[in-house]
């Protein structure tokens, strides 16, 4: 009986952990809806584009530094859980511009600022951006609340500023909540499974 309890507990733990690890939190992260649905847009220019190049699929978000603009999304998170953020981005220039400098500001905010950094590079794409001209960035953060805001923004720098392409935005959970924090929803099952396993071992 003890062995059976142990197997059940371990199976429940594995199932919950797999669910946490595989659940995608970002809506329309590849912009394949053909628009910015799921995202809150600020500024006039951010839009989904199918003419400028992508890292995957047909669409990407097109941001520009002609004026300040951003796209953001509020994610449902669990306080104390470790998450992985990944995204692809590239500079887009036109034939007449040559190599241009571009930067993308990335923020992740909960009750406090969880991430705040800038990615930048100088590149000349000459029109449509190819897959190999995108760079992938992967970072992690620990949520501190039930809602976390993910924001990508471009600072305005003038009439001949560089455009940015953003694609394949993803946020997934890497680990269960820490034991000293409440365990809402399905995450509670992980704690229950661990407790059952501990009781079995004491027997």
Residue, then its C-alpha position, 0 to 999 in steps of 0.5 A: x500500500x505504501x508503494x502504491x501511495x508513493x507511485x500515485x504521489x510521484x505521478x501527480x507531482x510529475x503531471x503537475x510539474x509538466x503542466x507548469x513547465x509546458x503552459x504558454x502564458x503569452x497570447x499571440x506571441x508569434x503574432x500569427x493572428x495577423x494583428x496585435x490581439x492579446x497585446x496592449x499597444x501604445x503609440x501610433x506605429x506598432x502593428x503586426x506585419x507580414x512584409x518585413x520578415x519573421x523568425x517563424x511563421x508569417x507575421x511579426x510585430x513591427x515597432x519603430x523609433x519614429x516615435x515612442x511606442x510599445x506593446x505589453x501584455x498582462x500575464x497570469x502568474x503564481x508568486x514564487x514561481x520561476x519563469x522563462x521569457x524568450x523572444x526573437x528580435x531584429x533591426x529592419x533598415x531600408x536600402x538607403x539607410x545602410x547599417x543602423x543602430x537600434x534598441x529594444x527596451x524590455x520590462x517585466x513588472x509585478x508588485x516590483x520591477x522584476x526585469x528591466x534591460x535593453x537589447x541593442x545592435x547595429x545592423x543593415x538589413x536592406x529591406x526584408x529581414x531574414x531568419x538568420x538576422x534575428x537574435x534570440x534572447x532568453x532570461x528568467x524571473x521569479x513572479x511576485x504576484x498573480x499578475x505580471x506585465x510584460x512590456x517591449x518598447x522602443x524609444x523615439x529617436x527621430x525621423x530616420x530611426x530604425x524599425x524593430x521586428x519582434x517575434x516568438x515571444x514566450x513565457x513558461x513556468x520552470x518551477x513550482x512555487x516556493x513552499x512558504x507561499x500560498x499555492x492557488x489553483x493547480x499548483x496546490x496539487x504539487x504541494x499535495x503530491x509532495x505531502x503525500x510522498x512525505x507521509x508515505x516515506x515516514x510510514 
